[in-house]
Amino acid sequence: MFVLDTNVVSELRYGKPNQSTLVRAWAAAQPASTLYLSAITILELELGIQSLERRIPPQGSALRCTSPIHGPSVTP
């Protein structure tokens, strides 16, 4: 089991400039069933999306559509 931190989730975001190939390779090598998000990480992602929606609405909306919040398992 791996609990992904916010910076790891952000690094895996599709379209992110200057993505870390090491982080992406590591994540690709893990079974999806072993990747989890904490409630804190979900909160941080949501706050970041809300902030972006206020500053740059189209970009915030696009990010919300690709949010991983409903993908991996969530742990408290």
PDB file with one MODEL, atoms N, CA, C and O in Angstrom:
MODEL        1
ATOM      1  N   MET A   1       0.845  -1.180   0.000  1.00  0.00           N
ATOM      2  CA  MET A   1       0.000   0.000   0.000  1.00  0.00           C
ATOM      3  C   MET A   1       0.888   1.240   0.000  1.00  0.00           C
ATOM      4  O   MET A   1       1.860   1.326   0.751  1.00  0.00           O
ATOM      5  N   PHE A   2       0.541   2.185  -0.846  1.00  0.00           N
ATOM      6  CA  PHE A   2       1.236   3.472  -0.909  1.00  0.00           C
ATOM      7  C   PHE A   2       0.208   4.589  -0.760  1.00  0.00           C
ATOM      8  O   PHE A   2      -0.794   4.617  -1.476  1.00  0.00           O
ATOM      9  N   VAL A   3       0.458   5.502   0.166  1.00  0.00           N
ATOM     10  CA  VAL A   3      -0.386   6.675   0.324  1.00  0.00           C
ATOM     11  C   VAL A   3       0.318   7.817  -0.401  1.00  0.00           C
ATOM     12  O   VAL A   3       1.399   8.248   0.001  1.00  0.00           O
ATOM     13  N   LEU A   4      -0.304   8.300  -1.467  1.00  0.00           N
ATOM     14  CA  LEU A   4       0.327   9.313  -2.312  1.00  0.00           C
ATOM     15  C   LEU A   4       0.149  10.707  -1.713  1.00  0.00           C
ATOM     16  O   LEU A   4      -0.954  11.090  -1.323  1.00  0.00           O
ATOM     17  N   ASP A   5       1.227  11.445  -1.647  1.00  0.00           N
ATOM     18  CA  ASP A   5       1.193  12.823  -1.182  1.00  0.00           C
ATOM     19  C   ASP A   5       0.737  13.726  -2.331  1.00  0.00           C
ATOM     20  O   ASP A   5       0.764  13.336  -3.498  1.00  0.00           O
ATOM     21  N   THR A   6       0.327  14.913  -1.979  1.00  0.00           N
ATOM     22  CA  THR A   6      -0.196  15.864  -2.964  1.00  0.00           C
ATOM     23  C   THR A   6       0.810  16.140  -4.082  1.00  0.00           C
ATOM     24  O   THR A   6       0.431  16.230  -5.250  1.00  0.00           O
ATOM     25  N   ASN A   7       2.082  16.274  -3.730  1.00  0.00           N
ATOM     26  CA  ASN A   7       3.075  16.575  -4.765  1.00  0.00           C
ATOM     27  C   ASN A   7       3.229  15.418  -5.750  1.00  0.00           C
ATOM     28  O   ASN A   7       3.509  15.655  -6.925  1.00  0.00           O
ATOM     29  N   VAL A   8       3.056  14.188  -5.308  1.00  0.00           N
ATOM     30  CA  VAL A   8       3.134  13.042  -6.215  1.00  0.00           C
ATOM     31  C   VAL A   8       1.930  13.041  -7.154  1.00  0.00           C
ATOM     32  O   VAL A   8       2.081  12.833  -8.357  1.00  0.00           O
ATOM     33  N   VAL A   9       0.739  13.273  -6.608  1.00  0.00           N
ATOM     34  CA  VAL A   9      -0.469  13.326  -7.438  1.00  0.00           C
ATOM     35  C   VAL A   9      -0.338  14.440  -8.481  1.00  0.00           C
ATOM     36  O   VAL A   9      -0.691  14.255  -9.646  1.00  0.00           O
ATOM     37  N   SER A  10       0.166  15.580  -8.057  1.00  0.00           N
ATOM     38  CA  SER A  10       0.358  16.700  -8.989  1.00  0.00           C
ATOM     39  C   SER A  10       1.362  16.348 -10.079  1.00  0.00           C
ATOM     40  O   SER A  10       1.195  16.743 -11.232  1.00  0.00           O
ATOM     41  N   GLU A  11       2.388  15.618  -9.722  1.00  0.00           N
ATOM     42  CA  GLU A  11       3.410  15.223 -10.693  1.00  0.00           C
ATOM     43  C   GLU A  11       2.836  14.275 -11.736  1.00  0.00           C
ATOM     44  O   GLU A  11       3.313  14.242 -12.870  1.00  0.00           O
ATOM     45  N   LEU A  12       1.827  13.512 -11.369  1.00  0.00           N
ATOM     46  CA  LEU A  12       1.229  12.531 -12.283  1.00  0.00           C
ATOM     47  C   LEU A  12       0.124  13.123 -13.156  1.00  0.00           C
ATOM     48  O   LEU A  12      -0.410  12.445 -14.032  1.00  0.00           O
ATOM     49  N   ARG A  13      -0.212  14.376 -12.916  1.00  0.00           N
ATOM     50  CA  ARG A  13      -1.297  15.016 -13.668  1.00  0.00           C
ATOM     51  C   ARG A  13      -0.948  15.093 -15.151  1.00  0.00           C
ATOM     52  O   ARG A  13       0.137  15.536 -15.527  1.00  0.00           O
ATOM     53  N   TYR A  14      -1.886  14.656 -15.982  1.00  0.00           N
ATOM     54  CA  TYR A  14      -1.704  14.716 -17.428  1.00  0.00           C
ATOM     55  C   TYR A  14      -1.531  16.166 -17.859  1.00  0.00           C
ATOM     56  O   TYR A  14      -2.294  17.038 -17.442  1.00  0.00           O
ATOM     57  N   GLY A  15      -0.536  16.422 -18.687  1.00  0.00           N
ATOM     58  CA  GLY A  15      -0.320  17.755 -19.231  1.00  0.00           C
ATOM     59  C   GLY A  15       0.531  18.659 -18.365  1.00  0.00           C
ATOM     60  O   GLY A  15       0.789  19.803 -18.739  1.00  0.00           O
ATOM     61  N   LYS A  16       0.979  18.167 -17.205  1.00  0.00           N
ATOM     62  CA  LYS A  16       1.817  18.992 -16.332  1.00  0.00           C
ATOM     63  C   LYS A  16       3.156  19.225 -17.027  1.00  0.00           C
ATOM     64  O   LYS A  16       3.780  18.277 -17.505  1.00  0.00           O
ATOM     65  N   PRO A  17       3.604  20.490 -17.086  1.00  0.00           N
ATOM     66  CA  PRO A  17       4.911  20.751 -17.699  1.00  0.00           C
ATOM     67  C   PRO A  17       6.041  20.221 -16.815  1.00  0.00           C
ATOM     68  O   PRO A  17       5.925  20.209 -15.589  1.00  0.00           O
ATOM     69  N   ASN A  18       7.098  19.798 -17.426  1.00  0.00           N
ATOM     70  CA  ASN A  18       8.306  19.324 -16.720  1.00  0.00           C
ATOM     71  C   ASN A  18       8.021  18.193 -15.744  1.00  0.00           C
ATOM     72  O   ASN A  18       8.492  18.213 -14.607  1.00  0.00           O
ATOM     73  N   GLN A  19       7.255  17.213 -16.189  1.00  0.00           N
ATOM     74  CA  GLN A  19       6.942  16.071 -15.327  1.00  0.00           C
ATOM     75  C   GLN A  19       8.208  15.286 -15.011  1.00  0.00           C
ATOM     76  O   GLN A  19       9.111  15.176 -15.841  1.00  0.00           O
ATOM     77  N   SER A  20       8.258  14.749 -13.811  1.00  0.00           N
ATOM     78  CA  SER A  20       9.382  13.908 -13.406  1.00  0.00           C
ATOM     79  C   SER A  20       9.215  12.523 -14.017  1.00  0.00           C
ATOM     80  O   SER A  20       8.244  11.822 -13.730  1.00  0.00           O
ATOM     81  N   THR A  21      10.152  12.141 -14.848  1.00  0.00           N
ATOM     82  CA  THR A  21      10.078  10.807 -15.455  1.00  0.00           C
ATOM     83  C   THR A  21      10.267   9.718 -14.405  1.00  0.00           C
ATOM     84  O   THR A  21       9.726   8.621 -14.547  1.00  0.00           O
ATOM     85  N   LEU A  22      11.027  10.009 -13.356  1.00  0.00           N
ATOM     86  CA  LEU A  22      11.241   9.016 -12.297  1.00  0.00           C
ATOM     87  C   LEU A  22       9.950   8.753 -11.522  1.00  0.00           C
ATOM     88  O   LEU A  22       9.617   7.601 -11.246  1.00  0.00           O
ATOM     89  N   VAL A  23       9.233   9.802 -11.175  1.00  0.00           N
ATOM     90  CA  VAL A  23       7.969   9.634 -10.447  1.00  0.00           C
ATOM     91  C   VAL A  23       6.955   8.910 -11.318  1.00  0.00           C
ATOM     92  O   VAL A  23       6.257   8.013 -10.845  1.00  0.00           O
ATOM     93  N   ARG A  24       6.871   9.288 -12.571  1.00  0.00           N
ATOM     94  CA  ARG A  24       5.923   8.642 -13.479  1.00  0.00           C
ATOM     95  C   ARG A  24       6.260   7.172 -13.684  1.00  0.00           C
ATOM     96  O   ARG A  24       5.363   6.330 -13.714  1.00  0.00           O
ATOM     97  N   ALA A  25       7.540   6.856 -13.826  1.00  0.00           N
ATOM     98  CA  ALA A  25       7.954   5.461 -14.005  1.00  0.00           C
ATOM     99  C   ALA A  25       7.644   4.644 -12.753  1.00  0.00           C
ATOM    100  O   ALA A  25       7.175   3.509 -12.843  1.00  0.00           O
ATOM    101  N   TRP A  26       7.911   5.230 -11.584  1.00  0.00           N
ATOM    102  CA  TRP A  26       7.615   4.527 -10.331  1.00  0.00           C
ATOM    103  C   TRP A  26       6.120   4.235 -10.240  1.00  0.00           C
ATOM    104  O   TRP A  26       5.727   3.106  -9.943  1.00  0.00           O
ATOM    105  N   ALA A  27       5.287   5.237 -10.492  1.00  0.00           N
ATOM    106  CA  ALA A  27       3.840   5.060 -10.386  1.00  0.00           C
ATOM    107  C   ALA A  27       3.332   4.033 -11.397  1.00  0.00           C
ATOM    108  O   ALA A  27       2.451   3.234 -11.078  1.00  0.00           O
ATOM    109  N   ALA A  28       3.872   4.047 -12.597  1.00  0.00           N
ATOM    110  CA  ALA A  28       3.441   3.108 -13.632  1.00  0.00           C
ATOM    111  C   ALA A  28       3.773   1.668 -13.245  1.00  0.00           C
ATOM    112  O   ALA A  28       3.099   0.735 -13.681  1.00  0.00           O
ATOM    113  N   ALA A  29       4.801   1.490 -12.434  1.00  0.00           N
ATOM    114  CA  ALA A  29       5.219   0.151 -12.024  1.00  0.00           C
ATOM    115  C   ALA A  29       4.398  -0.398 -10.859  1.00  0.00           C
ATOM    116  O   ALA A  29       4.534  -1.570 -10.510  1.00  0.00           O
ATOM    117  N   GLN A  30       3.546   0.435 -10.253  1.00  0.00           N
ATOM    118  CA  GLN A  30       2.750   0.011  -9.099  1.00  0.00           C
ATOM    119  C   GLN A  30       1.355  -0.426  -9.545  1.00  0.00           C
ATOM    120  O   GLN A  30       0.742   0.226 -10.389  1.00  0.00           O
ATOM    121  N   PRO A  31       0.856  -1.520  -8.986  1.00  0.00           N
ATOM    122  CA  PRO A  31      -0.541  -1.886  -9.277  1.00  0.00           C
ATOM    123  C   PRO A  31      -1.473  -0.793  -8.742  1.00  0.00           C
ATOM    124  O   PRO A  31      -1.274  -0.302  -7.631  1.00  0.00           O
ATOM    125  N   ALA A  32      -2.466  -0.419  -9.508  1.00  0.00           N
ATOM    126  CA  ALA A  32      -3.388   0.647  -9.102  1.00  0.00           C
ATOM    127  C   ALA A  32      -4.061   0.329  -7.772  1.00  0.00           C
ATOM    128  O   ALA A  32      -4.409   1.239  -7.020  1.00  0.00           O
ATOM    129  N   SER A  33      -4.241  -0.935  -7.483  1.00  0.00           N
ATOM    130  CA  SER A  33      -4.905  -1.327  -6.235  1.00  0.00           C
ATOM    131  C   SER A  33      -4.064  -1.042  -4.996  1.00  0.00           C
ATOM    132  O   SER A  33      -4.554  -1.169  -3.874  1.00  0.00           O
ATOM    133  N   THR A  34      -2.801  -0.657  -5.188  1.00  0.00           N
ATOM    134  CA  THR A  34      -1.924  -0.362  -4.052  1.00  0.00           C
ATOM    135  C   THR A  34      -1.764   1.136  -3.808  1.00  0.00           C
ATOM    136  O   THR A  34      -1.060   1.536  -2.882  1.00  0.00           O
ATOM    137  N   LEU A  35      -2.414   1.975  -4.634  1.00  0.00           N
ATOM    138  CA  LEU A  35      -2.266   3.428  -4.528  1.00  0.00           C
ATOM    139  C   LEU A  35      -3.483   4.037  -3.840  1.00  0.00           C
ATOM    140  O   LEU A  35      -4.622   3.803  -4.245  1.00  0.00           O
ATOM    141  N   TYR A  36      -3.227   4.821  -2.795  1.00  0.00           N
ATOM    142  CA  TYR A  36      -4.293   5.425  -2.006  1.00  0.00           C
ATOM    143  C   TYR A  36      -4.045   6.918  -1.841  1.00  0.00           C
ATOM    144  O   TYR A  36      -2.920   7.395  -1.984  1.00  0.00           O
ATOM    145  N   LEU A  37      -5.113   7.643  -1.538  1.00  0.00           N
ATOM    146  CA  LEU A  37      -5.036   9.063  -1.209  1.00  0.00           C
ATOM    147  C   LEU A  37      -5.549   9.246   0.208  1.00  0.00           C
ATOM    148  O   LEU A  37      -6.496   8.575   0.619  1.00  0.00           O
ATOM    149  N   SER A  38      -4.933  10.147   0.957  1.00  0.00           N
ATOM    150  CA  SER A  38      -5.454  10.468   2.282  1.00  0.00           C
ATOM    151  C   SER A  38      -6.502  11.567   2.141  1.00  0.00           C
ATOM    152  O   SER A  38      -6.570  12.256   1.123  1.00  0.00           O
ATOM    153  N   ALA A  39      -7.309  11.712   3.173  1.00  0.00           N
ATOM    154  CA  ALA A  39      -8.313  12.775   3.183  1.00  0.00           C
ATOM    155  C   ALA A  39      -7.637  14.143   3.107  1.00  0.00           C
ATOM    156  O   ALA A  39      -8.173  15.066   2.494  1.00  0.00           O
ATOM    157  N   ILE A  40      -6.471  14.278   3.724  1.00  0.00           N
ATOM    158  CA  ILE A  40      -5.727  15.542   3.693  1.00  0.00           C
ATOM    159  C   ILE A  40      -5.291  15.870   2.262  1.00  0.00           C
ATOM    160  O   ILE A  40      -5.396  17.017   1.826  1.00  0.00           O
ATOM    161  N   THR A  41      -4.808  14.873   1.543  1.00  0.00           N
ATOM    162  CA  THR A  41      -4.392  15.093   0.157  1.00  0.00           C
ATOM    163  C   THR A  41      -5.582  15.527  -0.694  1.00  0.00           C
ATOM    164  O   THR A  41      -5.454  16.422  -1.530  1.00  0.00           O
ATOM    165  N   ILE A  42      -6.733  14.901  -0.486  1.00  0.00           N
ATOM    166  CA  ILE A  42      -7.930  15.287  -1.236  1.00  0.00           C
ATOM    167  C   ILE A  42      -8.304  16.732  -0.927  1.00  0.00           C
ATOM    168  O   ILE A  42      -8.665  17.486  -1.830  1.00  0.00           O
ATOM    169  N   LEU A  43      -8.222  17.120   0.334  1.00  0.00           N
ATOM    170  CA  LEU A  43      -8.505  18.504   0.717  1.00  0.00           C
ATOM    171  C   LEU A  43      -7.533  19.458   0.026  1.00  0.00           C
ATOM    172  O   LEU A  43      -7.952  20.477  -0.523  1.00  0.00           O
ATOM    173  N   GLU A  44      -6.248  19.138   0.047  1.00  0.00           N
ATOM    174  CA  GLU A  44      -5.254  20.012  -0.588  1.00  0.00           C
ATOM    175  C   GLU A  44      -5.498  20.131  -2.088  1.00  0.00           C
ATOM    176  O   GLU A  44      -5.365  21.216  -2.654  1.00  0.00           O
ATOM    177  N   LEU A  45      -5.855  19.026  -2.734  1.00  0.00           N
ATOM    178  CA  LEU A  45      -6.161  19.074  -4.167  1.00  0.00           C
ATOM    179  C   LEU A  45      -7.393  19.936  -4.430  1.00  0.00           C
ATOM    180  O   LEU A  45      -7.404  20.747  -5.356  1.00  0.00           O
ATOM    181  N   GLU A  46      -8.423  19.758  -3.616  1.00  0.00           N
ATOM    182  CA  GLU A  46      -9.652  20.538  -3.789  1.00  0.00           C
ATOM    183  C   GLU A  46      -9.392  22.026  -3.589  1.00  0.00           C
ATOM    184  O   GLU A  46      -9.883  22.847  -4.364  1.00  0.00           O
ATOM    185  N   LEU A  47      -8.629  22.384  -2.559  1.00  0.00           N
ATOM    186  CA  LEU A  47      -8.312  23.796  -2.321  1.00  0.00           C
ATOM    187  C   LEU A  47      -7.512  24.385  -3.486  1.00  0.00           C
ATOM    188  O   LEU A  47      -7.739  25.527  -3.886  1.00  0.00           O
ATOM    189  N   GLY A  48      -6.586  23.610  -4.021  1.00  0.00           N
ATOM    190  CA  GLY A  48      -5.802  24.073  -5.168  1.00  0.00           C
ATOM    191  C   GLY A  48      -6.672  24.291  -6.399  1.00  0.00           C
ATOM    192  O   GLY A  48      -6.496  25.271  -7.123  1.00  0.00           O
ATOM    193  N   ILE A  49      -7.608  23.378  -6.635  1.00  0.00           N
ATOM    194  CA  ILE A  49      -8.513  23.515  -7.775  1.00  0.00           C
ATOM    195  C   ILE A  49      -9.409  24.743  -7.601  1.00  0.00           C
ATOM    196  O   ILE A  49      -9.607  25.506  -8.546  1.00  0.00           O
ATOM    197  N   GLN A  50      -9.950  24.934  -6.394  1.00  0.00           N
ATOM    198  CA  GLN A  50     -10.801  26.099  -6.138  1.00  0.00           C
ATOM    199  C   GLN A  50     -10.033  27.401  -6.351  1.00  0.00           C
ATOM    200  O   GLN A  50     -10.562  28.352  -6.927  1.00  0.00           O
ATOM    201  N   SER A  51      -8.803  27.442  -5.892  1.00  0.00           N
ATOM    202  CA  SER A  51      -7.976  28.640  -6.067  1.00  0.00           C
ATOM    203  C   SER A  51      -7.758  28.935  -7.549  1.00  0.00           C
ATOM    204  O   SER A  51      -7.855  30.081  -7.988  1.00  0.00           O
ATOM    205  N   LEU A  52      -7.462  27.885  -8.309  1.00  0.00           N
ATOM    206  CA  LEU A  52      -7.237  28.068  -9.743  1.00  0.00           C
ATOM    207  C   LEU A  52      -8.525  28.470 -10.456  1.00  0.00           C
ATOM    208  O   LEU A  52      -8.489  29.277 -11.385  1.00  0.00           O
ATOM    209  N   GLU A  53      -9.657  27.921 -10.035  1.00  0.00           N
ATOM    210  CA  GLU A  53     -10.939  28.290 -10.648  1.00  0.00           C
ATOM    211  C   GLU A  53     -11.243  29.775 -10.442  1.00  0.00           C
ATOM    212  O   GLU A  53     -11.845  30.409 -11.308  1.00  0.00           O
ATOM    213  N   ARG A  54     -10.829  30.329  -9.303  1.00  0.00           N
ATOM    214  CA  ARG A  54     -11.061  31.759  -9.059  1.00  0.00           C
ATOM    215  C   ARG A  54     -10.114  32.617  -9.903  1.00  0.00           C
ATOM    216  O   ARG A  54     -10.518  33.659 -10.420  1.00  0.00           O
ATOM    217  N   ARG A  55      -8.859  32.187 -10.044  1.00  0.00           N
ATOM    218  CA  ARG A  55      -7.871  32.993 -10.769  1.00  0.00           C
ATOM    219  C   ARG A  55      -7.983  32.839 -12.269  1.00  0.00           C
ATOM    220  O   ARG A  55      -7.968  33.829 -13.001  1.00  0.00           O
ATOM    221  N   ILE A  56      -8.097  31.589 -12.739  1.00  0.00           N
ATOM    222  CA  ILE A  56      -8.144  31.301 -14.182  1.00  0.00           C
ATOM    223  C   ILE A  56      -9.248  30.261 -14.400  1.00  0.00           C
ATOM    224  O   ILE A  56      -8.963  29.066 -14.483  1.00  0.00           O
ATOM    225  N   PRO A  57     -10.508  30.710 -14.494  1.00  0.00           N
ATOM    226  CA  PRO A  57     -11.641  29.782 -14.555  1.00  0.00           C
ATOM    227  C   PRO A  57     -11.528  28.645 -15.580  1.00  0.00           C
ATOM    228  O   PRO A  57     -11.808  27.500 -15.222  1.00  0.00           O
ATOM    229  N   PRO A  58     -11.134  28.901 -16.832  1.00  0.00           N
ATOM    230  CA  PRO A  58     -11.068  27.778 -17.777  1.00  0.00           C
ATOM    231  C   PRO A  58     -10.052  26.706 -17.354  1.00  0.00           C
ATOM    232  O   PRO A  58     -10.305  25.508 -17.489  1.00  0.00           O
ATOM    233  N   GLN A  59      -8.917  27.153 -16.847  1.00  0.00           N
ATOM    234  CA  GLN A  59      -7.897  26.192 -16.425  1.00  0.00           C
ATOM    235  C   GLN A  59      -8.354  25.426 -15.180  1.00  0.00           C
ATOM    236  O   GLN A  59      -8.110  24.225 -15.063  1.00  0.00           O
ATOM    237  N   GLY A  60      -9.012  26.119 -14.259  1.00  0.00           N
ATOM    238  CA  GLY A  60      -9.538  25.463 -13.068  1.00  0.00           C
ATOM    239  C   GLY A  60     -10.581  24.419 -13.408  1.00  0.00           C
ATOM    240  O   GLY A  60     -10.597  23.336 -12.824  1.00  0.00           O
ATOM    241  N   SER A  61     -11.449  24.741 -14.348  1.00  0.00           N
ATOM    242  CA  SER A  61     -12.485  23.797 -14.781  1.00  0.00           C
ATOM    243  C   SER A  61     -11.869  22.564 -15.423  1.00  0.00           C
ATOM    244  O   SER A  61     -12.305  21.440 -15.179  1.00  0.00           O
ATOM    245  N   ALA A  62     -10.855  22.786 -16.242  1.00  0.00           N
ATOM    246  CA  ALA A  62     -10.174  21.663 -16.891  1.00  0.00           C
ATOM    247  C   ALA A  62      -9.508  20.765 -15.854  1.00  0.00           C
ATOM    248  O   ALA A  62      -9.545  19.540 -15.970  1.00  0.00           O
ATOM    249  N   LEU A  63      -8.905  21.373 -14.850  1.00  0.00           N
ATOM    250  CA  LEU A  63      -8.241  20.598 -13.812  1.00  0.00           C
ATOM    251  C   LEU A  63      -9.267  19.804 -13.003  1.00  0.00           C
ATOM    252  O   LEU A  63      -9.010  18.661 -12.627  1.00  0.00           O
ATOM    253  N   ARG A  64     -10.416  20.400 -12.737  1.00  0.00           N
ATOM    254  CA  ARG A  64     -11.462  19.696 -11.985  1.00  0.00           C
ATOM    255  C   ARG A  64     -11.918  18.457 -12.752  1.00  0.00           C
ATOM    256  O   ARG A  64     -12.186  17.421 -12.144  1.00  0.00           O
ATOM    257  N   CYS A  65     -12.008  18.549 -14.060  1.00  0.00           N
ATOM    258  CA  CYS A  65     -12.453  17.413 -14.875  1.00  0.00           C
ATOM    259  C   CYS A  65     -11.472  16.253 -14.827  1.00  0.00           C
ATOM    260  O   CYS A  65     -11.865  15.102 -15.017  1.00  0.00           O
ATOM    261  N   THR A  66     -10.208  16.541 -14.578  1.00  0.00           N
ATOM    262  CA  THR A  66      -9.192  15.492 -14.555  1.00  0.00           C
ATOM    263  C   THR A  66      -8.751  15.162 -13.133  1.00  0.00           C
ATOM    264  O   THR A  66      -7.752  14.467 -12.945  1.00  0.00           O
ATOM    265  N   SER A  67      -9.471  15.643 -12.145  1.00  0.00           N
ATOM    266  CA  SER A  67      -9.119  15.404 -10.740  1.00  0.00           C
ATOM    267  C   SER A  67      -9.133  13.917 -10.415  1.00  0.00           C
ATOM    268  O   SER A  67     -10.058  13.207 -10.810  1.00  0.00           O
ATOM    269  N   PRO A  68      -8.107  13.433  -9.689  1.00  0.00           N
ATOM    270  CA  PRO A  68      -8.016  12.015  -9.349  1.00  0.00           C
ATOM    271  C   PRO A  68      -8.836  11.630  -8.123  1.00  0.00           C
ATOM    272  O   PRO A  68      -8.740  10.500  -7.645  1.00  0.00           O
ATOM    273  N   ILE A  69      -9.630  12.548  -7.617  1.00  0.00           N
ATOM    274  CA  ILE A  69     -10.297  12.324  -6.335  1.00  0.00           C
ATOM    275  C   ILE A  69     -11.184  11.080  -6.346  1.00  0.00           C
ATOM    276  O   ILE A  69     -11.327  10.426  -5.313  1.00  0.00           O
ATOM    277  N   HIS A  70     -11.775  10.741  -7.475  1.00  0.00           N
ATOM    278  CA  HIS A  70     -12.666   9.582  -7.515  1.00  0.00           C
ATOM    279  C   HIS A  70     -11.976   8.348  -8.052  1.00  0.00           C
ATOM    280  O   HIS A  70     -12.633   7.322  -8.231  1.00  0.00           O
ATOM    281  N   GLY A  71     -10.668   8.400  -8.320  1.00  0.00           N
ATOM    282  CA  GLY A  71      -9.948   7.258  -8.879  1.00  0.00           C
ATOM    283  C   GLY A  71      -9.446   6.290  -7.821  1.00  0.00           C
ATOM    284  O   GLY A  71     -10.107   5.292  -7.531  1.00  0.00           O
ATOM    285  N   PRO A  72      -8.285   6.572  -7.239  1.00  0.00           N
ATOM    286  CA  PRO A  72      -7.705   5.635  -6.286  1.00  0.00           C
ATOM    287  C   PRO A  72      -8.518   5.537  -4.994  1.00  0.00           C
ATOM    288  O   PRO A  72      -9.408   6.349  -4.741  1.00  0.00           O
ATOM    289  N   SER A  73      -8.209   4.567  -4.217  1.00  0.00           N
ATOM    290  CA  SER A  73      -8.871   4.409  -2.918  1.00  0.00           C
ATOM    291  C   SER A  73      -8.479   5.534  -1.982  1.00  0.00           C
ATOM    292  O   SER A  73      -7.391   6.100  -2.091  1.00  0.00           O
ATOM    293  N   VAL A  74      -9.375   5.851  -1.063  1.00  0.00           N
ATOM    294  CA  VAL A  74      -9.139   6.935  -0.118  1.00  0.00           C
ATOM    295  C   VAL A  74      -9.021   6.347   1.274  1.00  0.00           C
ATOM    296  O   VAL A  74      -9.825   5.507   1.677  1.00  0.00           O
ATOM    297  N   THR A  75      -8.012   6.797   2.003  1.00  0.00           N
ATOM    298  CA  THR A  75      -7.835   6.362   3.382  1.00  0.00           C
ATOM    299  C   THR A  75      -7.941   7.568   4.299  1.00  0.00           C
ATOM    300  O   THR A  75      -7.482   8.649   3.931  1.00  0.00           O
ATOM    301  N   PRO A  76      -8.531   7.423   5.483  1.00  0.00           N
ATOM    302  CA  PRO A  76      -8.700   8.582   6.373  1.00  0.00           C
ATOM    303  C   PRO A  76      -7.383   9.137   6.885  1.00  0.00           C
ATOM    304  O   PRO A  76      -7.375  10.109   7.640  1.00  0.00           O
TER     305      PRO A  76
ENDMDL
END
